[in-house]
Amino acid sequence: MPKSRQQKEELVVKVSEKFKGGKSAIFANYCGLNANDTEALRRQLRLEGVDFIALKKTLLTRVLKDNGIENFDAKELEGSLGIAISKDEVTGAKILKDFAKTHDKVTFLGGVLEGKLLQVSEVKALASLPSKQELLAKLVGTLNAPISGFVNVLSGNLRGLVNVLNAVKNNK
């Protein structure tokens, strides 16, 4: 953690830039995790392109103020504060939710989605949404279903014709 005022100012600027570049930021309490678990969480998030930053609550309040979110006091949040900043809407929340299944010390504290503050319940709902890739896969499956059905109908008619011709051949 930065000690001097200048280091804190630089950190606020750095986090504010990441905030502007991301679509969502999820606030989580990770108090009680050991160093190995914390590093495992950071690694999982990093693999998906999500930045995880430990930040003092007063600095988070300043970062949010710099990004146009005024009526928020991070001092009301409990525990050690970690922020998962993601370039899409759900990745950070989904990874934290999955990690919390095996590490009960990780809890949601709130978040920001495209400039709007989120309550804990909204973050949990966001974490349960399918990812963009999952939605695209479902769309492709839905678009492909009628075509597959049509192919099956056509092949069924051909199979029937072959069976009839085979039966005629066997009778002669």
HELIX and SHEET records of a PDB file:
HELIX    1   1 ARG A    5  GLY A   21  1                                  17    
HELIX    2   2 ALA A   35  LEU A   47  1                                  13    
HELIX    3   3 LYS A   57  ASP A   66  1                                  10    
HELIX    4   4 ALA A   74  GLU A   76  5                                   3    
HELIX    5   5 THR A   91  THR A  102  1                                  12    
HELIX    6   6 VAL A  120  ALA A  127  1                                   8    
HELIX    7   7 LYS A  132  ASN A  171  1                                  40    
SHEET    1   A 5 ASP A  51  ALA A  54  0                                        
SHEET    2   A 5 LEU A  81  SER A  86 -1                                        
SHEET    3   A 5 SER A  24  ASN A  29 -1                                        
SHEET    4   A 5 THR A 107  LEU A 113 -1                                        
SHEET    5   A 5 LYS A 116  LEU A 118 -1                                        
END                                                                             
